[in-house]
Amino acid sequence: MNEQKGFAVPADADIVVTAPGGPVDLPLAPLPLRIAVVGGGRIGSAFAFRLARVGRHDVTVVARPGSVRLEQLKCHGGIINTLGERAEVRITDSLDDQTPYDLVIVTLLAHQAEAAMPMLQRSAAKCIQFMFNTFDPERLRDAVGVARCAFGMPILQANFDAVGKLKAKIGGPGQRTLISRQQWVYVFNAAEIPSVLEPDMMLWLRCHAPLCVAFESVSVTSVRRGAGAPWGESMALARGVKESFALIRGLGFKVHPRGKRIVSASPAPAIAALLWCLSRIRSFRELVATGEHECRAMVDVMVAAAPLADPPVRVSRIQAMKPLV
């Protein structure tokens, strides 16, 4: 048995996961695991810190060449949090093609992943887990192959101080990172990253895109304005949210999970009221406003998919979700 922090997992267990394209058999590897985290930012550093320090896995962090973050990681000799605790990790600016990592966790943003795709395709990794918002997860799955592709959504808050020390809040009431394969749910929970299985992770991500765009857009413009969003802007975003859900249905998908089905069926003024209120919470808008580029890129992806929708959707409403310049 592999035992960590109260979790017992048979070392030779096979977990059969139903994924788009068919079931995938995943024999659990002996611990510790060889894990690479592609993306040394807030989310990637938070995962790497817990997986290395608590989970005691062999962790490599891949940070962007020439970036400030890469230099901070090298200077610290690992990841240091604001309490002075250190996680020993390997630091590099590229993913080694030949290392058969048990898991590669990609914490880049969707629009950044394209540049990293050749590196990921060449990798000998056994599993590549994409952990970011995306409206077209099939593109990622097909690029690395169904058998070794997994998805997730980080549910945590993390930031850096002025010198790059990590401050992370992981866990809390109802806060669990979502993961598409039970194998990695065990591993994350054992590293004190509260996680839960979401079997239809690809659909979950697609249906999260409309709300993600709306939250980021209203936050970006509110931060620029230094005040909450006006009602007219909130209504424009709400109409865009409803049109985006119409796009998802028009592409032949259901809206998932139940909470998002409720939002998609809500009247635009109710969605606008939510956005209007959230924009007035300073901590919320300052946290979420960092996603401007992600927001714009996801709008572009939805607009590109719109011609395939049946019935047609009003593309202008989706385009109007981009943050105001």
Stockholm file with secondary structure:
# STOCKHOLM 1.0

chainA/1-325         MNEQKGFAVPADADIVVTAPGGPVDLPLAPLPLRIAVVGGGRIGSAFAFRLARVGRHDVTVVARPGSVRLEQLKCHGGIINTLGERAEVRITDSLDDQTPYDLVIVTLLAHQAEAAMPMLQRSAAKCIQFMFNTFDPERLRDAVGVARCAFGMPILQANFDAVGKLKAKIGGPGQRTLISRQQWVYVFNAAEIPSVLEPDMMLWLRCHAPLCVAFESVSVTSVRRGAGAPWGESMALARGVKESFALIRGLGFKVHPRGKRIVSASPAPAIAALLWCLSRIRSFRELVATGEHECRAMVDVMVAAAPLADPPVRVSRIQAMKPLV
#=GR chainA/1-325 SS CEEETTEEECTTCEEEEEETTEEEEEECCCSSCEEEEECCSHHHHHHHHHHHHTSCCEEEEECCTTCHHHHHHHHHTSEEBTTSCEECCEEESSCCSSCCCSEEEECSCHHHHHHHHHHHHHCCCSCEEECSCCSCHHHHHHHHCGGGEEEEECCEEEEECTTCCEEEEECCTTCCEEESCHHHHHHHHHTTCCEEECTTHHHHHHHHHHHHHHHHHHHHHHHHHTSCCCHHHHHHHHHHHHHHHHHHHHTTCCCCSHHHHHHHHSCHHHHHHHHHHHTTCHHHHHHHGGGHHHHHHHHHHHHHHGGGCSSCCCHHHHHTTSCCC
#=GC SS_cons         CEEETTEEECTTCEEEEEETTEEEEEECCCSSCEEEEECCSHHHHHHHHHHHHTSCCEEEEECCTTCHHHHHHHHHTSEEBTTSCEECCEEESSCCSSCCCSEEEECSCHHHHHHHHHHHHHCCCSCEEECSCCSCHHHHHHHHCGGGEEEEECCEEEEECTTCCEEEEECCTTCCEEESCHHHHHHHHHTTCCEEECTTHHHHHHHHHHHHHHHHHHHHHHHHHTSCCCHHHHHHHHHHHHHHHHHHHHTTCCCCSHHHHHHHHSCHHHHHHHHHHHTTCHHHHHHHGGGHHHHHHHHHHHHHHGGGCSSCCCHHHHHTTSCCC
//
